[in-house]
Amino acid sequence: MIPAHDSPLAALAFDASGTKLATASEKGTVIRVFSIPEGQKLFEFRRGVKRCVSICSLAFSMDGMFLSASSNTETVHIFKLETVKEKPPEEPTTWTGYFGKVLMASTSYLPSQVTEMFNQGRAFATVRLPFCGHKNICSLATIQKIPRLLVGAADGYLYMYNLDPQEGGECALMKQHRLDGSLETTNEILDSASHDCPLVTQTYGAAAGKGTYVPSSPTRLAYTDDLGAVGGACLEDEASALRLDEDSEHPPMILRTD
């Protein structure tokens, strides 16, 4: 028996080799990894401290180096399962070093709950989903030799994110697929807040060279001639409202020397 959490369990996951077990409680703030069959705690990660959430799924990568956790919030956390090698203690040489040493020594007098919080690991990478509140399930996979995070959600979409195994950070959304059999075209490189808005738009240089421009706003007109490409896109109503010969709107610039 493994005493994993004080609260009832909400999610469990084994790694591919069956030698690691990840657990999360109904609070959803702490995720722990235990060795199997010994039951020894190997890692402890803090998902967050501001709010309790409902963990939807836990998933290991095939090599057992990463663990993903999704919940009913808009954030998916990815933790890196690596043991940090402890460096031999060094004698401080500055006053800040002495202060840090005293501060670390004082943590032994803090309550055990506070000390554990300092020792818990943080997320190596995060994913911002374009929704919250939907049930979902996540999975870590290597596709075309690149680590990916796959999230299937109750909104009918499968989201694919790129994971940087070296730097971590916030993962970029690469693709999304409809799961309901619709023939809607699959979008690539999507804005995380919308299904229909691409993150990459046509550059100004390309627009000026081709004489066309794809506007970022639906109310903007495309370039129709060379002057438009040089001067920029502008609505006809806005152009007619400009009074370039009116001094009150465009007063002359005067250099005062007094």
C-alpha positions as CSV (number, residue, x, y, z in Angstrom):
1,M,0.0,0.0,0.0
2,I,1.3,3.5,-0.9
3,P,0.1,6.4,1.2
4,A,0.0,8.8,-1.7
5,H,-2.2,11.7,-0.6
6,D,-4.4,12.8,2.4
7,S,-7.3,13.5,0.1
8,P,-9.1,10.9,-2.1
9,L,-7.3,10.0,-5.3
10,A,-8.5,11.6,-8.6
11,A,-6.1,10.3,-11.2
12,L,-3.5,7.5,-11.6
13,A,-1.0,6.7,-14.4
14,F,1.7,4.1,-14.9
15,D,4.7,4.6,-17.2
16,A,5.4,2.3,-20.1
17,S,7.7,0.1,-18.1
18,G,5.4,-0.2,-15.2
19,T,8.0,0.9,-12.7
20,K,6.6,4.4,-12.0
21,L,3.2,5.5,-10.7
22,A,1.9,9.0,-10.9
23,T,-0.9,10.1,-8.6
24,A,-3.1,13.2,-8.0
25,S,-5.7,13.9,-5.4
26,E,-9.1,15.6,-5.6
27,K,-7.4,18.9,-4.6
28,G,-5.2,18.7,-7.7
29,T,-2.4,20.9,-6.2
30,V,0.3,18.2,-5.8
31,I,1.3,15.4,-8.1
32,R,3.6,12.6,-6.9
33,V,5.5,9.9,-8.6
34,F,6.3,6.6,-6.8
35,S,8.5,3.7,-7.7
36,I,6.9,0.3,-8.3
37,P,6.8,-2.1,-6.5
38,E,8.8,-0.4,-3.7
39,G,6.4,2.4,-3.3
40,Q,9.2,5.0,-2.7
41,K,8.4,8.6,-3.5
42,L,10.6,9.7,-6.3
43,F,9.2,13.1,-7.3
44,E,6.8,15.6,-6.0
45,F,5.5,18.4,-8.1
46,R,3.2,21.4,-7.3
47,R,0.7,22.1,-10.0
48,G,-0.4,25.4,-8.3
49,V,-1.2,27.1,-5.1
50,K,-4.0,29.5,-6.0
51,R,-6.9,27.1,-6.5
52,C,-7.9,23.5,-6.3
53,V,-8.8,21.9,-9.6
54,S,-10.1,18.6,-10.9
55,I,-7.3,16.6,-12.6
56,C,-8.6,15.1,-15.8
57,S,-5.6,12.9,-16.8
58,L,-2.0,12.1,-16.1
59,A,0.3,10.7,-18.8
60,F,4.0,9.7,-19.0
61,S,6.1,10.0,-22.1
62,M,7.3,6.7,-23.6
63,D,10.8,7.2,-22.3
64,G,9.5,8.1,-18.8
65,M,11.3,11.4,-18.8
66,F,8.1,13.6,-18.8
67,L,4.8,13.6,-17.1
68,S,1.8,15.7,-18.3
69,A,-1.2,16.7,-16.2
70,S,-4.4,18.2,-17.5
71,S,-7.3,19.6,-15.5
72,N,-10.5,21.5,-15.9
73,T,-8.5,24.7,-16.3
74,E,-7.0,26.1,-19.4
75,T,-3.4,25.0,-18.5
76,V,-1.7,21.7,-19.0
77,H,1.5,21.2,-17.0
78,I,4.4,19.1,-18.1
79,F,7.0,18.0,-15.5
80,K,10.5,16.7,-16.2
81,L,11.4,13.6,-14.3
82,E,15.1,14.2,-13.6
83,T,17.1,14.0,-10.5
84,V,19.1,17.2,-9.8
85,K,22.7,16.3,-8.8
86,E,23.5,17.9,-5.5
87,K,26.6,20.1,-5.6
88,P,29.0,20.1,-2.6
89,P,28.3,23.1,-0.3
90,E,30.5,26.1,-1.0
91,E,31.4,28.7,1.6
92,P,29.8,32.1,0.7
93,T,32.1,34.9,-0.1
94,T,29.6,37.8,-0.2
95,W,27.0,39.2,2.2
96,T,24.2,38.0,-0.1
97,G,25.7,34.5,0.1
98,Y,25.8,34.6,3.9
99,F,22.2,35.8,3.9
100,G,21.1,33.0,1.6
101,K,22.9,30.4,3.8
102,V,21.1,31.8,6.9
103,L,17.8,31.8,5.1
104,M,18.2,28.1,4.0
105,A,19.1,27.1,7.6
106,S,16.1,28.9,9.0
107,T,13.7,26.7,6.8
108,S,14.4,23.8,9.2
109,Y,12.3,25.7,11.9
110,L,9.3,26.2,9.6
111,P,6.3,23.9,9.6
112,S,6.7,20.8,7.6
113,Q,4.0,21.8,5.1
114,V,5.9,25.0,4.3
115,T,9.2,23.2,4.0
116,E,7.7,20.6,1.6
117,M,6.4,23.5,-0.6
118,F,9.9,24.8,-1.0
119,N,11.2,21.3,-2.0
120,Q,8.4,20.6,-4.6
121,G,9.3,20.8,-8.3
122,R,7.6,23.2,-10.7
123,A,6.3,22.6,-14.3
124,F,9.0,22.3,-16.9
125,A,6.6,23.3,-19.7
126,T,3.0,24.5,-19.9
127,V,0.3,24.5,-22.5
128,R,-2.5,27.1,-22.8
129,L,-5.6,25.5,-24.1
130,P,-8.3,27.6,-25.9
131,F,-10.9,26.6,-23.4
132,C,-11.5,25.7,-19.8
133,G,-14.1,23.6,-18.1
134,H,-14.2,20.9,-20.8
135,K,-13.2,17.3,-19.9
136,N,-10.0,16.3,-21.7
137,I,-7.3,13.7,-21.9
138,C,-3.6,14.3,-22.7
139,S,-0.8,12.1,-24.0
140,L,2.9,12.6,-24.7
141,A,4.2,11.1,-28.0
142,T,7.1,11.5,-30.3
143,I,6.0,12.3,-33.9
144,Q,8.5,12.8,-36.6
145,K,11.3,12.7,-34.0
146,I,9.8,15.7,-32.1
147,P,8.1,15.4,-28.7
148,R,4.4,16.4,-28.9
149,L,1.6,16.8,-26.5
150,L,-1.8,15.7,-27.7
151,V,-4.9,16.9,-26.0
152,G,-8.3,15.5,-26.9
153,A,-11.2,17.6,-25.5
154,A,-14.9,17.4,-25.2
155,D,-15.2,20.4,-27.6
156,G,-14.6,18.0,-30.4
157,Y,-11.0,18.8,-31.2
158,L,-7.6,17.1,-30.9
159,Y,-4.9,19.6,-30.2
160,M,-1.2,19.0,-31.0
161,Y,1.5,21.0,-29.3
162,N,5.3,21.0,-29.8
163,L,7.4,20.4,-26.7
164,D,11.0,21.6,-26.4
165,P,12.8,18.8,-24.4
166,Q,15.7,21.1,-23.6
167,E,14.2,24.5,-22.8
168,G,10.6,23.7,-21.9
169,G,8.6,26.9,-21.5
170,E,5.2,27.5,-23.1
171,C,4.4,25.0,-25.9
172,A,3.3,26.2,-29.3
173,L,0.1,24.9,-30.9
174,M,1.0,23.2,-34.1
175,K,-2.2,21.6,-35.4
176,Q,-5.8,20.8,-34.4
177,H,-8.1,18.2,-35.8
178,R,-11.9,17.8,-35.6
179,L,-12.9,14.5,-34.0
180,D,-16.6,14.5,-35.1
181,G,-15.9,13.4,-38.7
182,S,-16.4,16.9,-40.2
183,L,-14.6,17.7,-43.4
184,E,-13.5,21.1,-42.1
185,T,-10.0,21.9,-43.2
186,T,-7.4,21.3,-40.6
187,N,-5.8,24.5,-39.3
188,E,-2.1,24.7,-38.7
189,I,-0.1,27.1,-36.5
190,L,-3.3,28.4,-34.7
191,D,-4.0,31.1,-32.3
192,S,-4.5,29.5,-28.9
193,A,-7.6,31.6,-28.3
194,S,-9.5,30.8,-31.6
195,H,-10.1,28.0,-34.0
196,D,-10.0,30.2,-37.1
197,C,-7.3,32.8,-36.6
198,P,-3.8,31.9,-37.8
199,L,-0.8,33.2,-35.9
200,V,1.3,33.7,-39.1
201,T,0.1,36.4,-41.5
202,Q,1.5,37.7,-44.7
203,T,4.4,40.1,-44.3
204,Y,4.4,43.7,-45.6
205,G,7.3,43.0,-48.0
206,A,5.4,40.2,-49.6
207,A,2.3,42.3,-49.9
208,A,4.1,45.2,-51.5
209,G,5.8,42.8,-54.0
210,K,2.6,41.0,-55.0
211,G,0.3,44.1,-54.8
212,T,-2.0,42.2,-52.5
213,Y,-2.4,42.1,-48.8
214,V,-4.3,39.8,-46.5
215,P,-5.8,42.0,-43.8
216,S,-5.6,41.0,-40.1
217,S,-9.0,42.6,-39.5
218,P,-12.1,41.7,-41.6
219,T,-13.0,45.4,-41.8
220,R,-9.8,46.3,-43.6
221,L,-9.7,46.4,-47.4
222,A,-6.9,44.7,-49.4
223,Y,-4.3,46.7,-51.3
224,T,-5.7,47.2,-54.8
225,D,-2.9,49.2,-56.4
226,D,0.7,50.2,-56.0
227,L,-0.2,53.4,-54.1
228,G,-2.2,51.3,-51.6
229,A,0.8,49.0,-51.1
230,V,3.0,51.9,-50.3
231,G,0.6,54.0,-48.3
232,G,-1.1,51.2,-46.4
233,A,-4.6,49.7,-46.3
234,C,-7.3,52.3,-45.6
235,L,-11.1,52.3,-45.7
236,E,-12.7,54.6,-48.3
237,D,-14.8,56.4,-45.7
238,E,-11.7,57.1,-43.7
239,A,-9.8,58.4,-46.7
240,S,-12.6,60.8,-47.6
241,A,-12.7,62.1,-44.1
242,L,-9.1,63.2,-44.2
243,R,-8.6,66.9,-44.6
244,L,-5.0,67.3,-45.4
245,D,-5.3,70.9,-46.4
246,E,-7.0,72.0,-43.2
247,D,-4.6,73.9,-40.9
248,S,-6.7,73.3,-37.9
249,E,-6.3,69.6,-38.3
250,H,-2.7,69.7,-39.5
251,P,-1.2,72.9,-38.1
252,P,2.2,74.0,-39.4
253,M,5.2,73.2,-37.2
254,I,7.0,76.4,-35.9
255,L,10.3,76.4,-34.2
256,R,10.3,78.9,-31.3
257,T,13.6,80.4,-30.4
258,D,12.6,82.6,-27.4
